[in-house]
């Protein structure tokens, strides 16, 4: 399946390293030596010449990584986290994210430069932390790290979750009677 290169994105291939430059930034991805990448007519194709199961898996992996890279430098990725709980707060100063999650101390997290953070707190609503980056893998890793500070619990639904995420709730002890 070819990867469509949108307008405003330039892609170069040199020694099995694919580089993409767009309005949201610049990224590069090295691909396995058993694969060959070609660029023609605004489409990038990654070809697999092997027939083994491992080579087929690598083909799909690198095609997906390069596609995510091209989308990232053209549009970027955004994830929004919601802090559900009484007294939970979030604020940021530049790349420093401060979270108050019901512990005796605030949690400070220094975010990488590739990620932009925005916090939003409204009265009678859960605080929101919006993270955006051209690197999908790094964004997911940082979101997972933030979620480990207060895992969502199934009884009251308190913790850090993605906006729109469904949490299966348990009924507790009173339902056993």
C-alpha positions in Angstrom: 0.0 0.0 0.0 1.6 3.3 -1.1 2.0 6.2 1.3 0.5 9.4 -0.1 2.8 12.5 0.4 0.6 15.6 1.1 1.4 19.0 -0.2 4.0 20.9 1.9 5.8 17.7 2.9 9.2 16.8 1.3 10.5 13.3 1.6 14.1 12.1 0.9 15.5 8.6 0.9 19.2 8.1 1.5 20.9 4.8 2.5 17.7 3.2 3.9 16.9 6.3 6.0 13.7 8.1 5.1 13.5 11.7 6.1 10.3 13.9 6.1 10.1 17.6 6.5 6.8 19.5 6.9 5.1 22.4 8.6 5.0 20.6 12.0 8.7 19.6 12.0 11.3 17.2 10.7 11.6 13.5 11.4 13.6 10.5 10.0 13.2 6.8 10.2 15.8 4.1 9.3 14.3 1.0 7.7 15.5 -2.5 7.6 18.1 -3.4 4.9 15.8 -6.2 3.6 13.3 -3.6 2.5 13.5 -1.1 -0.4 11.8 2.4 -0.4 11.1 4.2 -3.6 9.5 7.7 -4.2 7.6 8.3 -7.3 4.7 10.6 -8.3 4.0 11.9 -4.8 3.8 8.4 -3.3 6.2 6.5 -1.2 6.4 2.7 -1.7 8.1 0.3 0.6 8.8 -3.0 -1.1 9.4 -6.4 0.4 11.4 -8.9 -1.6 11.5 -11.7 1.1 8.9 -14.3 1.7 9.5 -15.2 5.3 7.1 -14.4 8.1 9.6 -12.0 9.8 10.2 -10.0 6.6 6.4 -9.6 6.0 6.1 -8.4 9.6 8.9 -5.9 9.2 7.3 -4.7 6.0 4.1 -3.8 7.8 5.9 -2.3 10.7 8.1 0.1 8.7 5.3 1.0 6.4 3.2 2.0 9.4 6.1 3.9 11.1 6.9 5.9 7.9 3.1 6.6 7.4 2.9 7.9 11.0 6.0 10.1 10.4 4.5 11.6 7.2 1.2 12.3 8.9 3.0 13.7 12.0 5.1 16.3 10.1 2.0 17.4 8.0 -0.8 17.4 10.6 0.6 16.3 13.9 -1.0 14.2 16.6 -3.0 15.4 19.7 -4.1 13.5 22.8 -6.2 15.0 25.6 -6.1 13.6 29.2 -8.8 14.2 31.7 -8.1 14.3 35.5 -11.1 12.8 37.3 -11.2 13.3 41.0 -12.0 15.9 43.7 -9.2 18.4 44.0 -7.2 17.2 41.0 -5.4 20.1 39.3 -3.1 20.6 36.4 -0.9 23.5 35.3 2.1 24.1 33.2 4.9 26.6 32.8 6.5 26.0 29.5 7.5 22.4 29.3 7.1 21.8 33.1 3.8 20.0 33.9 2.6 20.2 37.5 -0.1 17.7 38.6 -2.0 17.7 42.0 -3.5 14.2 42.2 -4.6 13.8 45.8 -1.1 12.9 47.1 0.6 14.8 49.9 2.9 16.5 47.2 2.5 17.8 43.7 4.0 15.8 40.8 6.3 17.7 38.4 7.1 16.3 34.9 9.5 17.9 32.5 8.2 17.2 29.0 10.4 16.7 25.9 10.9 19.7 23.6 9.0 17.9 20.7 5.8 18.0 22.8 3.6 21.0 23.3 1.4 21.0 26.4 -1.7 23.0 27.2 -3.7 22.7 30.4 -7.3 23.8 30.9 -9.2 24.1 34.1 -12.8 25.2 34.2 -15.1 25.4 37.2 -17.2 22.3 37.9 -15.3 20.4 35.1 -12.4 17.9 35.2 -9.0 19.5 34.4 -7.8 18.7 30.9 -4.2 18.3 29.7 -3.8 18.5 25.9 -0.5 17.2 24.5 0.5 17.5 20.8 3.5 16.4 18.9 4.5 15.3 15.4 6.0 12.1 16.9 3.2 9.6 17.6 5.4 7.1 19.5 6.8 9.8 21.8 3.3 11.3 22.4 1.9 7.9 23.4 4.9 7.2 25.7 4.5 10.5 27.5 0.7 10.0 27.9 1.3 6.5 29.3 3.8 8.0 31.8 1.3 10.6 33.0 -1.4 8.0 33.4 0.8 5.9 35.7 0.8 8.7 38.3 -2.9 7.9 39.1 -4.3 4.9 37.4 -8.1 4.9 36.8 -9.8 2.8 39.4 -13.0 0.8 38.6 -15.1 1.7 41.7 -15.4 5.5 41.6 -13.7 6.1 38.3 -11.1 8.4 39.7 -7.7 8.8 38.0 -6.3 10.0 34.7 -8.0 8.9 31.5 -8.2 9.9 27.9 -11.2 12.1 26.9 -13.9 9.8 25.6 -12.4 6.6 27.1 -14.9 4.2 28.5 -14.2 2.9 32.0 -15.8 -0.4 33.1 -17.3 0.2 36.6 -17.6 -2.3 39.4 -20.5 -2.2 41.8 -18.6 -2.8 45.0 -19.6 -4.7 48.2 -23.2 -3.6 48.5 -24.2 -5.4 45.3 -23.3 -8.8 46.8 -26.3 -8.8 49.2 
